[in-house]
Amino acid sequence: MAARAWRLMAGMGLLLTAAAYAQPPDAKLSLRDAVRAALAGNPELRNFAYAFKAQDGQAAQAAVRPNPQLDFQAEDFLGTGQSRGFTGAEFSLSLSQTLELGDKRRRRVEVASEERRIIEAERQVRQLDVVAEVARRFVGVAADQERVALAARAVQLAAATRDEVQKRVDAARSPLAEASRAGIALARAQLDQTEVQRQLAADRQRLATLWGDREPAFAQVSAALYRLPAVDAFEQLRDRLERNPDLARFLSEARLRDAELRLALAAGVQNLTLEAGLRRTQQGGDEALLFGATLPLGFNDRNAGNIASARAARERVDAERVALALRLNSELYGLYQQLAQARAEVEGLEREILPRAHDALKQAEYAYQRGRYGYLEWVDVQRELLAVERQHIDAAERYHLTLNEIERLTGEALPAATTTTAPAGAAP
């Protein structure tokens, strides 16, 4: 049932610790626990239980045979002459039963069974959707945590800058306006910090709603945001598209349409009704047995219209599956390119840009303290470093989100990261 969902979750690039979900509010939440909670408590997944109950009722009804009919007839009474009163009356009591020909009952049961499989396929698809949505929101919270940490570093940097500027102003080595500017920069950094903290709170709430919690029972998520799992070549990923749950659902739908076509063909076979009973004549007290058979002549209605409709519905399933396969292949190619770009961006930032940005900040601070740089030059270097670190977070988040979409398309997890790493080049 949920095996495919667990396989998908097991390889997402953010899998980490495996503590039990019932945690104190200050505990860290792993992706495994988030998925477990969502599969157990997601309101939409719970609704499938009612769909199964309803379909079980339909299946039970499909297996029911036609009811027998009891027929009573009275003739030649309350008339005139010999038919006056009940003297010449004839009474008939008969029992009739329709025999369904063409194996209709078994065909109805087949259709009901395939409809239940459709519901099961839809539930599995929805489970994967829930897992993928958990991963998306989990990645968002992980990225928010990094942004909050970066905002805190920005506030510390702005506070340290203000203090350094104030020293120079007190020593009459810088104008008073620079102290005002540094104070404004600190206030803006604090506002930015408040904004990202609120965004983190909102995203934590959105994540918790996936398993029905009104308030998140965790303070943080445990995520290896900067660990980028390697992926296979595009050709190998494309081969896995056959495991896409949406494509697999077409197989269930094809079986259902085949069953509906067989039922439509069976419905073209006319049913036979047999009747047996007893007739009594009041005048002579005679009794006799009755027997009859009724078979409609299928001159006009052989269910040809419904058969043609069922054939068209079956052919449409194949056409829609081909169209979906082409669309998924195109989507996979685009996601693969985005994944490669995100990896190149993260690795380039970590290898070249972030170390140089940190070195530039140290050099700018040193130069400012010795009067070689002005305030604006120093602040520009700080802003550039913070912008690069934000870009690093955004690129890592984009990588994992894209990886999650690829896993959802292929219906299979890719290699997983197992440890939590700090951002490369982050300030201690």
C-alpha positions in Angstrom: 0.0 0.0 0.0 2.4 2.6 1.2 5.6 0.8 0.1 6.1 2.9 -2.9 5.6 6.1 -0.8 8.2 4.9 1.6 10.6 4.0 -1.2 10.2 7.5 -2.6 10.7 9.1 0.8 13.7 6.9 1.7 15.9 8.5 -0.9 15.1 12.2 -0.7 18.2 14.2 -0.3 17.3 15.5 3.1 16.9 12.3 5.1 18.4 12.5 8.5 17.8 11.4 12.0 15.1 8.9 12.8 13.7 9.9 16.2 10.1 9.2 17.2 7.6 11.8 16.0 6.2 12.4 19.5 8.8 15.0 20.5 9.0 17.9 22.9 8.4 21.3 21.2 12.1 22.1 21.1 12.9 18.8 19.3 14.1 18.6 15.7 11.9 16.9 13.1 13.3 14.5 10.6 11.8 14.0 7.1 11.1 10.4 7.9 9.0 11.4 10.9 7.2 14.0 8.9 6.3 11.6 6.2 5.2 9.0 8.8 3.0 11.5 10.4 1.5 12.7 7.1 0.7 9.2 5.9 -1.0 8.4 9.2 -2.9 11.6 9.7 -3.4 13.4 6.4 -7.1 14.2 6.2 -7.3 13.6 2.4 -5.8 10.2 2.7 -8.3 9.3 5.4 -11.1 10.0 3.1 -10.2 7.1 0.9 -11.6 4.8 3.6 -15.1 6.1 2.8 -14.5 5.6 -0.9 -13.5 2.0 -0.3 -16.6 1.4 1.8 -18.8 2.9 -0.9 -17.2 0.8 -3.6 -17.5 -2.4 -1.5 -21.3 -1.7 -1.4 -21.3 -1.3 -5.2 -19.4 -4.6 -5.6 -21.9 -6.4 -3.3 -24.8 -5.0 -5.3 -23.2 -6.1 -8.6 -23.1 -9.7 -7.4 -26.9 -9.8 -6.7 -29.1 -11.8 -9.0 -32.5 -10.5 -10.3 -35.3 -10.9 -7.8 -37.9 -13.6 -8.6 -41.4 -12.3 -9.3 -44.7 -13.6 -7.8 -47.6 -13.0 -10.2 -51.3 -13.4 -9.2 -54.1 -13.0 -11.8 -57.9 -13.2 -11.5 -60.1 -13.5 -14.6 -63.8 -13.8 -15.5 -65.3 -12.4 -12.3 -67.8 -9.7 -11.4 -69.1 -9.7 -14.9 -72.5 -10.7 -16.4 -74.0 -14.1 -17.3 -71.7 -16.9 -16.4 -69.1 -14.5 -15.2 -71.4 -13.0 -12.6 -69.8 -12.9 -9.1 -66.9 -15.4 -8.8 -68.8 -18.5 -10.2 -66.8 -18.6 -13.5 -63.6 -17.0 -12.2 -60.2 -18.3 -13.0 -57.2 -17.7 -10.6 -53.6 -18.0 -11.5 -50.6 -17.9 -9.2 -47.1 -18.1 -10.8 -43.5 -17.5 -10.0 -41.1 -16.1 -12.6 -37.3 -15.8 -12.6 -35.2 -13.9 -15.0 -32.0 -15.8 -16.1 -29.2 -13.4 -17.0 -27.5 -14.7 -20.1 -24.2 -13.6 -21.5 -22.5 -13.9 -18.0 -23.7 -10.5 -17.1 -23.4 -11.0 -13.3 -19.8 -12.0 -13.5 -19.1 -9.0 -15.8 -20.7 -6.6 -13.3 -18.6 -8.0 -10.6 -15.4 -7.6 -12.7 -16.3 -3.9 -13.3 -16.8 -3.3 -9.6 -13.5 -5.1 -8.8 -11.6 -3.0 -11.3 -13.3 0.2 -10.0 -11.9 -0.7 -6.6 -8.5 -1.1 -8.1 -8.8 2.3 -9.6 -9.5 3.8 -6.1 -6.5 1.9 -4.8 -4.3 3.3 -7.6 -5.6 6.8 -6.9 -4.8 6.4 -3.2 -1.3 5.3 -4.0 -0.9 8.3 -6.3 -2.3 10.6 -3.6 0.1 9.0 -1.0 3.0 9.9 -3.3 1.7 13.4 -3.8 1.5 13.8 0.0 5.0 12.5 0.4 6.3 14.9 -2.3 4.4 17.8 -0.7 5.9 16.9 2.7 9.3 17.0 1.1 8.6 20.3 -0.6 7.5 22.0 2.6 10.2 20.3 4.6 12.8 21.8 2.2 11.2 25.2 2.5 11.4 25.0 6.3 15.1 23.9 6.1 15.9 26.8 3.8 14.0 29.2 6.1 16.1 28.0 9.0 19.3 28.9 7.0 17.8 32.3 6.1 17.0 32.9 9.8 20.6 32.0 10.7 21.9 34.3 7.9 19.7 37.1 9.1 21.1 36.7 12.6 24.6 36.9 11.2 23.6 40.0 9.2 22.3 41.6 12.4 25.6 40.7 14.2 27.6 42.1 11.3 25.5 45.3 11.3 25.9 45.7 15.0 29.6 45.2 14.9 29.8 47.7 12.0 27.9 50.3 13.9 30.1 49.9 16.9 33.2 50.2 14.8 31.8 53.3 13.0 30.9 54.8 16.4 34.5 54.4 17.5 35.7 56.3 14.5 33.0 59.0 15.0 34.0 59.4 18.7 37.6 59.8 17.6 36.5 62.4 15.1 37.9 60.3 12.3 34.5 59.9 10.5 31.5 62.2 10.2 28.5 61.8 12.4 26.3 60.8 9.4 28.2 57.5 9.1 27.0 56.6 12.6 23.4 57.4 11.6 23.8 55.3 8.5 25.2 52.4 10.5 22.3 52.6 12.9 19.8 52.6 10.0 21.5 49.6 8.5 21.3 47.8 11.8 17.6 48.6 12.2 16.9 47.3 8.6 18.8 44.1 9.4 16.7 43.6 12.4 13.5 44.1 10.4 14.7 41.6 7.8 15.4 39.2 10.6 11.9 39.6 11.9 10.5 38.9 8.4 12.4 35.7 7.9 11.5 34.5 11.4 7.8 35.0 10.6 8.2 33.2 7.3 9.8 30.3 9.1 6.9 30.2 11.5 4.4 30.2 8.7 6.1 27.4 6.8 6.4 25.3 9.9 2.7 25.7 10.3 2.1 24.7 6.7 4.2 21.6 7.1 2.3 20.6 10.3 -1.1 20.9 8.6 -0.2 18.0 6.3 -0.8 15.6 9.2 -3.6 17.5 10.7 -1.8 19.5 13.5 -3.0 23.0 14.1 0.3 23.9 15.8 3.7 22.5 14.9 5.0 20.2 17.6 8.6 20.8 16.5 10.9 23.7 16.7 13.3 22.8 13.8 13.7 20.3 11.0 16.9 18.3 10.7 18.1 18.7 7.1 21.3 18.4 5.1 20.5 21.3 2.8 23.9 21.6 1.4 24.5 17.9 0.7 23.6 17.4 -3.0 23.0 13.7 -3.9 24.3 12.6 -7.3 21.8 11.5 -9.8 22.0 9.0 -12.7 22.2 9.9 -16.4 19.1 11.3 -18.0 18.7 8.1 -20.1 18.5 6.0 -16.9 16.0 8.4 -15.4 13.9 8.3 -18.5 13.8 4.5 -18.4 12.3 4.8 -14.9 9.4 6.9 -16.1 7.4 3.7 -16.6 7.2 3.6 -12.8 5.5 6.9 -12.7 2.4 6.4 -10.6 0.2 8.4 -13.0 1.2 6.1 -15.9 0.7 3.1 -13.7 -2.8 4.3 -13.0 -3.6 4.1 -16.7 -3.0 0.3 -16.5 -5.7 0.1 -13.9 -8.0 2.3 -16.0 -7.3 0.1 -19.0 -8.4 -3.0 -17.1 -11.5 -1.2 -16.0 -12.4 -0.1 -19.6 -11.8 -3.7 -20.7 -14.2 -4.9 -18.1 -16.8 -2.3 -19.1 -16.5 -3.3 -22.7 -17.1 -7.0 -21.7 -20.1 -5.9 -19.7 -21.5 -3.9 -22.6 -21.1 -6.9 -24.9 -22.9 -9.1 -22.3 -25.7 -6.6 -22.0 -26.4 -7.1 -25.8 -27.4 -10.7 -25.0 -31.2 -10.9 -24.2 -32.2 -12.4 -20.9 -34.5 -15.4 -20.5 -37.5 -15.3 -18.1 -39.0 -18.5 -17.0 -42.5 -18.7 -15.3 -44.2 -21.6 -13.5 -47.4 -21.6 -11.5 -50.9 -23.0 -10.9 -54.3 -22.1 -12.4 -57.7 -22.9 -10.8 -61.2 -22.6 -12.3 -63.9 -21.9 -9.8 -66.7 -23.3 -11.9 -65.5 -26.8 -12.1 -62.8 -26.7 -9.4 -60.2 -27.7 -11.9 -56.5 -27.0 -11.4 -53.7 -27.0 -13.9 -50.0 -26.1 -14.0 -48.7 -23.1 -15.9 -45.3 -22.8 -17.6 -44.0 -20.0 -19.7 -40.8 -18.6 -21.2 -40.1 -15.1 -22.4 -37.1 -14.1 -24.6 -37.0 -10.6 -26.0 -36.2 -10.5 -29.7 -33.1 -8.3 -30.2 -34.2 -6.7 -33.5 -33.8 -3.1 -32.4 -31.7 -2.9 -29.3 -28.5 -5.0 -29.2 -26.7 -2.4 -27.0 -24.6 -1.4 -30.0 -24.4 2.2 -28.9 -23.0 1.4 -25.4 -20.6 -1.1 -27.0 -19.2 1.5 -29.3 -18.9 4.0 -26.5 -17.0 1.4 -24.3 -14.6 0.7 -27.2 -13.9 4.4 -27.7 -13.3 4.8 -23.9 -10.8 1.9 -24.0 -9.0 3.3 -27.0 -8.9 6.8 -25.4 -7.0 5.3 -22.4 -4.1 4.2 -24.6 -4.0 7.6 -26.4 -4.0 9.5 -23.1 -1.2 7.3 -21.8 1.0 7.9 -24.8 0.3 11.7 -24.5 1.2 11.6 -20.8 4.4 9.7 -21.4 5.6 12.3 -23.9 4.7 15.1 -21.5 6.5 13.4 -18.6 9.6 12.9 -20.8 9.6 16.6 -21.6 9.1 17.6 -18.0 11.9 15.2 -16.8 14.3 16.7 -19.3 13.6 20.2 -18.2 13.9 19.2 -14.5 17.2 17.4 -15.2 18.6 20.6 -16.7 17.4 22.7 -13.8 19.0 20.2 -11.4 22.3 20.4 -13.2 22.2 24.2 -13.1 21.4 24.3 -9.4 24.3 21.9 -8.7 26.7 24.0 -10.7 25.5 27.1 -8.9 25.9 25.6 -5.4 29.3 24.1 -6.2 30.6 27.3 -7.9 29.5 29.3 -4.9 31.1 27.0 -2.4 34.3 26.5 -4.4 35.0 30.0 -5.6 32.7 32.8 -4.7 31.9 32.3 -1.0 35.6 31.9 0.1 36.5 35.0 -1.9 33.6 37.0 -0.5 34.6 36.2 3.1 38.2 37.1 2.3 37.0 40.4 0.7 35.0 41.2 3.9 38.1 40.7 6.1 40.2 42.8 3.8 37.6 45.6 3.7 37.2 45.6 7.5 41.0 45.8 7.8 41.2 48.6 5.3 38.3 50.6 6.9 39.9 50.4 10.4 43.1 51.9 8.9 41.3 54.5 6.9 42.0 53.1 3.5 38.3 52.4 2.8 35.3 54.5 3.5 32.1 53.4 5.1 30.2 52.9 1.9 32.9 50.7 0.4 33.0 48.5 3.5 29.2 48.2 3.6 29.1 47.3 -0.1 31.4 44.4 0.5 29.1 43.2 3.4 26.1 43.4 1.2 27.8 41.5 -1.5 28.7 38.7 1.0 25.2 38.5 2.3 23.7 38.4 -1.2 26.1 35.5 -2.1 25.1 33.6 1.0 21.4 34.1 0.2 22.1 32.9 -3.4 23.7 29.8 -1.9 20.7 29.0 0.2 18.3 29.6 -2.7 20.4 27.4 -5.1 20.6 24.5 -2.5 16.8 24.8 -1.9 16.1 24.8 -5.6 18.3 21.7 -6.0 16.4 19.7 -3.5 13.0 20.9 -4.7 14.0 19.9 -8.3 15.3 16.5 -7.0 12.0 16.0 -5.3 10.1 16.6 -8.5 12.3 14.2 -10.4 11.7 11.5 -7.7 8.0 12.1 -8.0 8.1 11.8 -11.8 10.1 8.6 -11.8 8.3 7.1 -8.7 11.6 6.1 -7.3 14.0 7.7 -4.8 17.4 8.8 -5.8 20.5 8.5 -3.6 20.1 10.1 -0.2 22.2 12.4 2.0 22.6 11.1 5.5 24.3 13.8 7.4 23.5 17.4 8.2 26.2 19.8 6.9 26.9 23.4 7.5 27.0 25.9 4.6 30.3 26.0 3.0 32.2 29.1 3.8 29.8 30.1 6.6 31.1 32.3 9.3 31.8 30.5 12.5 
